[in-house]
Amino acid sequence: METLSTAQIAAFKAIRDRLSAEERAVVDIASVEAVYPARAAASHWNFDLPAHAADEALSQTRGGEGTTDALRRALVATWALELPGRVKDADLPPEVLQFYPFWLDKLAAFLTGAAETGAEYDRDHWAKDVRFSLVLSVPGAKTQTIDLSSPMGPGQVVRNGRDGYGWSQLIAYVKAQGWKKPWLEVHTESRHTDDFSEPGWDQAWASAAAICKRRPELAGMIGSSWFYDPPLETISPRMAYLRLNPLKGGAFIIHQGPGQIHSDRAGATSPTRRGMIESGEYLPRSWLVAWPKSTLIPWADKRAAAMAEAEKEAA
């Protein structure tokens, strides 16, 4: 991605132009002051820390008066205008670069719509937009973003075995040197679910493999969610690929446990799951899928070869 489109530039500038000159000055100062602390916090397990750094910079620039959603939107727009340079510096593979036009169109539309309606900037969306605009997270497909550096401590791997969910995961974790190497981490974007499908998720894992090829310091990619829960293979068979495809390709899975947020999310889109949760028949649990690059990259290469062959036969 060498540049933004004319429409994207106009949209992001229009977000800034909604502010007064004094407010734009606040955003311009914060757009510089927040970069270092946001980047420094990006590899922490707390996904929201870069957004906290951005809020702190905006507040401090205003003399400690806090911030507003209009300022937040303008800050993201400012960073979006600078995105081509940051993307170039990140040396991202084509598998990732191909999705930037789509994501930037979506971001421009989201900011514009929110500015016109005065909609509250959801905290999760704010956190994701800060990371995206600073290239701390990058597109994996049309629905998935990938954090470029996340930790995976040994505690949860040991607990997984201690609690009776298996010790083979610890062996795989040790082989990947997972305690001392950073991992990529995949997230789902609820604002556009175009690629929440088997091909879309396969693409996200393939994008991760391409990043790993360029960054040998990485251990692989992880993802954490209720939708890796094994009972879904019978409760919601159409979702089984989310867990089974990575496992068949060489990933391992770590039990994280139940929680109200997992029950809420699991029941949000399915009356069947919601009914089972409310009756006590099903208790959703979060699991962490970890796919070491030693098996992720060969899987992605095999997938690419099969796709190329299919295209050749179809021509």
N, C-alpha and C positions, 0 to 999 in steps of 0.2 A: 504494500500500500504506500504509494509515493505521495499522494495528496488526497484531500477531501473533495467531494463533489461540490459544485457551485451551490446546489440546494442545501447541502449539509452546512457549508460555511455560512450561508445566509441565515439558516435556522439557529445556529449557535450564537451568531452575532446578535440576532434579534432577542435572544434570551438576555444577553448582557445589556442591550439597549433599553430594556424595560427598567433598568435601575437608574438612579440619579448619578450624576458625576461623582459625588462623594461615595456612594455605594460601590460604584465600579472601581474606585481607587482602593477601597477596602478589599475587594475581590482580587485585584491585581497584586496587592501586597501579600495576601494570604496564599495566592497561587504559587508564590515563591517560598514563603515561610513554611508551608505545610509539607512540601515535597520530601525533604529529608526525614522528618519524623514519621511520615506515612510509609516511606520505603523501609525505614528501620524496623517498623512494627509489622511489616507484611508477612514475615515468616512465623509470627507468633500463632499459637493455636486459636487465639481469639480473632475471628474473622473481621470483627468490627473495628479493630484498633486503628487502621488507617483513616477510617471515617471520623473516629474520635480526634485524631490529630488534625484533620481538616476543620472540624468544629472548633477546636481549641485555637487554631490560627485565626479563624474568622472572628472569634470572640475577643481574642487579645488585640487584634487590629482595631476593634471597635472599643477599646478601653475596658474590656471585661464585661461588656453589656450583653453577651450572648450572641446568638445569630438568628437568622430567619430562613425559611425555606426558599425564598426568592434569592437570597445570597448563596445558598447551597446550590441551587440550579445554575446560577451564573458561574460559580466556581467550577462545576463539572463542565459547563459549556466552554469555559476558558481553557481547561485542560484538554477538552476534546479538540479544540482548534490547534493545539500543540501536538496532537497525537501522532501525526506522521513521523515526526522526528524521534519520538520515544520508541515507536514501533521499529524504525530503522536501527536504532541503537540496540534493541533487544535481539536482533538477528533471528527472527522467527521463520519457521519453515513455511513453504507454500500451503501446506495443509491447514495452517492457521490463518495465514494472510487472506485466503480466499473468502473468509467469512466477515472481514472487517466492513465492507460496504453494507452488508445486511445489518450488522449490529449498530453501525453508526446511523443508518436510517431509522432504526427502531429507537435509539437514544434520542435523536433529534425530535422525533414525533412524540415521545414520552415527555420530554422537557417542555415542548411547545404546548402540548395539551394540558399539562399541569399548570403552566404559567397562565394559560387562558382561563382556566377554571378555578385557580387558587387551591388546587387539591393539596392535601398534606403530603409531604415527602415521606413515604413509608421508610422506616429505619433500615429494613433489609434492602430495599431498593437503593437507598442512599449509600449504604456500605458497599454494595456491588458496583455502583456507578463510580465511586471514588477509586476503587481498585481497577476497574476497567479503564478509566480515563488516564490513569497513571501507569498502565501496562503492568500492574501487579497481578492482574488476572487477564487472560486472553481468551478469544473464542476457541472452543473446541469443535462446535457444530452450531446449529442455529438456536439451540436451546441450552447448551452446556457451555459454561466457562471453566477455565482451568487456572487455578492459582499456580504461580511459577515456583513457589517455595513454601512447603508446609512440613511441620514436624510429625513424626510418628514415634512416640516414646515406647519403651519396652514394657511399661507397667500394664497396659491393657492387653498386650500379647500374653504376658505371664498370667494375668487374671483369667484370660480366656481358657487356658489350660487348667488352671487351679479350680475353676468353676465347672469343669467337666465338658468343655466344648472342644477339646482336642489339643495335643501338643505338637502336631505336625506343622502348625502355623509358626511356632517358635523357630523351628528348623529353617523354614523358608525365610523368615524374618532375619535370622542370623546370616544366611547365605547372601541376602540382599544388602547386608550391613545397614539395615534400616534404622538403627539407632543413631548413626553418625552421618548419614546422608540425607539431604532434603528430598522430599517427595513432591510431585505435582499433586494437586487435589481438585477433583471435579465437583462442580455445583450446577444445580438446575435453576434456570431463569423462569420464574412463574409468569412473567409478563408476555413471553412468547414461547409457546410450546410446539413450534413447528416441527422440531426434531425429537420430540419425546416419542420415539419409536425405536424398533430394533435397528434399522439402518442408521438412524441418528445417533444412537448410543455407540454403535460400532465405529462410526466416524469420530466421535469424541475420543474413544480409546486409541484410534489410529492417529489422531492429531497428537495425543500424548506421546505415542511412540516416536513420532517425528521430532518432537521437542527433545526427547531423551537422546536421540541420535546426535543432536547438536550440543547437548549439555551432558557430558559424561559424568558429571558430579552427582547427577540425580539417581535416586534408587528405583523410581518407577512412578506409578500414580495410585492414589487412594481415593475413595469416595465413601461417604457415611450417610446412611439413610434407613428409614423403615422399609423402603421398597426392595431391600436385599433380604428381607425376612423369609426364611425357608418355607413357613406355612403358606405363603402366597402362591406357591406352586400349585396348590389345590384350591385355595380360596379365590385367587385371581390368576388363573393359568396364563392369561395373555401377558402378565408381567414377569413371568418366570425367566425370560431371557435376560432381564436386568442382572440377575445373580448367576444364572447358569452359563451365559456366554463367557464372562471373565473367568469363571472357575474352570471351564473346559479349556480355556487358553493358557492356564497356568497361574491364575490368581489364587489367593487364599482369603479366608473370611474370618473376622474377629467379632465376637459377641460384645455388644455394648450395653444392651439392656432396654427395658421399657421406660416410658416417660409420657407425661400428659401430652407433650408436643407431638410425639410420634402417633399417639392415639388420635389426636385432633387431625393431623395431616392424613393419616391412613383412612379416616372416615369421611374426609371432606368431599371426595369425588366419587364415592361408591356407596349407594344405599345398602348394598349387601354387607360390605365391610363395616359400615356404621352400625347396622343392626346387630352384627356379631359382636362388635366391641361393647355396645350398650348392654347386651344380654350377658356379657362375661364369657362368651364362647371363644373369643379371640382377643389376645393381648398383644398388640403390635410391639415389636422390639427393633431397636436400631442395631445395625451391623455395619462394620467397616470392611469394605473390599479393598485389598491391597494387591496390585498387579506389578510384580518386579519387572524391571526392564529386560531381564534375561529371558523372559518368556513373552513379554509384551511386544517387543520389537519383532521377533520371529513371527508371532501371530499376525501383526500388522503387515509384514512383508508378504506372508502367504495370502492374506486378504487382498492386497493390492494386485498380486499376480493373478488371482482368480477373477478379479474385476476386469483386469486388462484382457484376459483370455475371453471373458464373456462379451466384452465390447468388440473384440476381434471377430468372434463368431457371429455377432449380430450385424456386422458391417457388410 
